[in-house]
Amino acid sequence: MTWLITGGAGYIGAHVVKAMREAEENVVVYDDLSTGDRSRIPADVPFVTGSVLDGARVRQALREHSVRGIVHLAAKKQVAESVERPLHYYGENVEGLRTLLEAAAEHGARAFLFSSSAAVYGMPDVDVVTEGTPCAPINPYGETKLAGEWMVRAAGRAHGLATASLRYFNVAGAAAPRLADTGVSNLVPMVFQRLTEGVSPVVFGDDYETPDGSCVRDYIHVEDIAAAHLAAARALAVRAPGTDLTVNVGRGEGVSVKEMISLIGEVTGHGAGAAPVVAPRRPGDPARVVASAELIRGELGWSARRDAREMVSSAWEGWCLRHPSARR
């Protein structure tokens, strides 16, 4: 069975490509390279440059490569940008998905795997977030992911696609330095950048009702995310048409922002410089968001294997590859 991986040249997408290739799955990468990097993909992997908004291009790729399943990761994902440019996000993330699903249905694909996000939950006031926790996204990015889940589920029922949506939490780490996250919108690379520049990391609020006053999050290694995609893809390949699965992808363990910054200082050798300064809370930051990973364990036999230290150390190797002067 051949899988089309949209956004396969991105940070998470390239790890999914790696995991599926190592498991001897046939893959084709489809990416518009707006944020992806072609060098992340081995030369022998078929690569199609195109936008998911280009229905004709998608249909051509599905037909020429005899695709039977789709792993959809291509999306815009910056929360702040989504607030500033909501129509752009709805166009890329929702209309792009609709175009892709339409092409998949016409082509006769049998499986569709959607990368969703914990952003669909918004600000859950619970100790552990289960798949039954009400979804109440608080920004356009989260709204587009929730709308995407609805669309995937409805299209699956109507057109005989076995579907799944993976709601993953805070992704970090790298399988290899060349695959590391090149953005600085997530906490770990954001702290790396500040330490490299010789300025203190920032904690937004230290008066939350958490053990150390800073926000608590569920961090998960990108290799574990990739393994979850592989497990879901293999399950979809044998599931009945029209069936759907929606699961969290997390470790089920919380790490506070202060704890993560301290760990980063220790791992990188920048311990003294990692003492954070405190800034006011950011609007919309919940105190605690930690996943329940029970459903995915039961349905797919998947569980996270890597801890926060592995996330930081592997991400740091990738950062130092691009910023050699950062290493001490």
Disulfide bonds with the S-S distance in Angstrom:
none
